[in-house]
Amino acid sequence: MKLLDFLFLLLIVILFIFLTSGIYLLFKNLQKEAIEFETYNLKFSENVSEKSIQFYPNMRYQEASIGYYLEPNCSPKKKNDAKQAFEILNQKTRQQKKLQ
């Protein structure tokens, strides 16, 4: 019987510690003052010249050829649109290489 009383008391102490720790963390995080964020003005120019170099050698990928995968459950229209987009990118990047 004494062992059960000891385990019950230990359980109560552990629960009390968890409860007080949780309440402390809750109040510590809830009592923060509101932070006023500064407005961010994006300086974006749509006037990008055709000769600007977007793809540098070894910029992100070691290989110049980047593969892609289209899910089988993708609609035929989306597959066709994606393939056309990749073809346009392929043509544009080849033009960039010729300009260099």
WOWO-V118983 format. One line per field, one symbol per residue. phi: phi as a letter, one per 40 degrees, with the letter a starting at -180 (. if undefined). psi: psi as a letter, one per 20 degrees, with the letter a starting at -180 (. if undefined). burial: + if it has 16 or more other ideal C-beta (glycine too) atoms within 10 Angstrom, else -. Layout:
phi->???
psi->???
burial->???
This chain:
phi->.cccccccccccccccccccccccccccccccccbccccbbccbbcccccccccbccfcbbccccbcabbcccccdcccccccccccccccccccccccc
psi->hhghgghggggggghgggghgggghghhhhkqqqpoqqqpopnppimpqhjpohoqpkghqhqhpprrppqhjqqhghgggghgghgggggghhhghhh.
burial->-----------------------------------------------------------------------------------------------+----
